[in-house]
Amino acid sequence: YWETVDSRWMFPSPVKEDMPMTPGAVRRRLQIILERAGCKRIRFHDLRHTFATNCLEKGISMKVLQRWLGHSDYGTTANIYSHVSDDFSREEAKKYSAGE
């Protein structure tokens, strides 16, 4: 991304130099992308939860994830942003059964 876009913004405005896109424009763009991909509608913030869940399933520590998400309270990360998928739960149960 950084090699192709010359901007300090993740979503630079296509009309205003060195300005970000408006939040509404980013939301609309996400919905268009999801619709074209045949995916269900989600909020942009849902991607943050998915990221947190994927990190935990890959073994990233909760404290590191807390820092990456910018939470001052550990409980916010642990109780709100960490979700356990059914697949992950089954894999962890297999580990427990195998004595790992």
C-alpha positions in Angstrom: 0.0 0.0 0.0 2.7 2.5 1.0 4.5 1.8 -2.2 1.5 2.8 -4.3 -0.1 5.6 -2.3 1.7 8.8 -1.5 -0.3 9.9 1.5 0.0 9.8 5.3 -3.6 8.8 5.4 -4.9 5.2 5.3 -7.8 6.4 3.2 -6.7 9.6 1.4 -9.3 11.9 -0.1 -9.4 11.7 -3.9 -10.4 15.4 -4.1 -8.6 17.2 -1.2 -4.8 17.0 -1.1 -3.3 15.7 2.2 -6.8 15.1 3.7 -8.5 11.8 4.7 -11.7 10.6 3.2 -14.8 11.4 5.2 -15.9 8.5 7.5 -19.2 8.2 5.5 -17.2 7.8 2.3 -15.1 5.1 3.8 -18.2 3.3 5.1 -19.9 3.5 1.6 -16.7 2.2 -0.1 -16.6 -0.8 2.3 -20.2 -1.6 1.6 -19.6 -1.5 -2.2 -16.6 -3.8 -1.8 -18.6 -6.3 0.3 -21.5 -6.2 -2.0 -19.4 -6.9 -5.1 -17.6 -9.7 -3.2 -21.0 -11.3 -2.3 -20.3 -10.8 1.4 -22.8 -9.8 4.1 -22.9 -6.2 5.3 -20.7 -5.4 8.3 -19.6 -2.3 10.0 -16.1 -1.1 9.6 -15.5 -1.6 13.3 -16.4 -5.3 13.0 -13.0 -5.7 11.1 -11.3 -4.7 14.4 -13.0 -7.5 16.3 -12.1 -9.9 13.5 -8.5 -8.8 13.6 -8.3 -9.2 17.4 -9.8 -12.7 17.2 -7.4 -13.8 14.5 -4.4 -12.4 16.4 -5.4 -14.4 19.5 -6.0 -17.6 17.5 -2.5 -17.2 16.1 -1.0 -17.0 19.6 -0.4 -13.2 19.8 -0.4 -12.4 23.5 -3.4 -10.4 25.0 -1.0 -7.7 26.3 0.5 -7.2 22.9 -3.0 -7.1 21.3 -4.0 -4.6 24.0 -1.2 -2.3 22.9 -1.9 -2.7 19.2 -5.6 -1.9 19.7 -4.7 1.1 21.9 -6.6 0.0 24.9 -5.6 1.4 28.3 -7.6 -1.3 30.1 -6.7 -4.9 29.7 -10.4 -5.9 30.4 -11.5 -4.0 27.3 -9.3 -6.2 25.1 -10.0 -9.4 26.9 -13.8 -9.1 27.4 -14.9 -7.1 24.3 -12.4 -7.7 21.5 -11.5 -11.3 22.0 -13.9 -13.8 20.5 -13.4 -17.5 20.2 -14.4 -19.2 17.0 -15.8 -22.7 17.0 -12.8 -24.0 15.1 -10.4 -22.5 17.5 -12.3 -23.9 20.5 -12.2 -27.4 18.9 -8.5 -27.2 18.3 -7.8 -26.1 21.8 -9.9 -28.9 23.1 -7.8 -31.4 21.1 -4.7 -30.0 22.6 -6.1 -30.4 26.1 -7.2 -34.0 25.3 -3.7 -34.8 23.9 -2.1 -33.4 27.1 -0.3 -30.6 25.3 
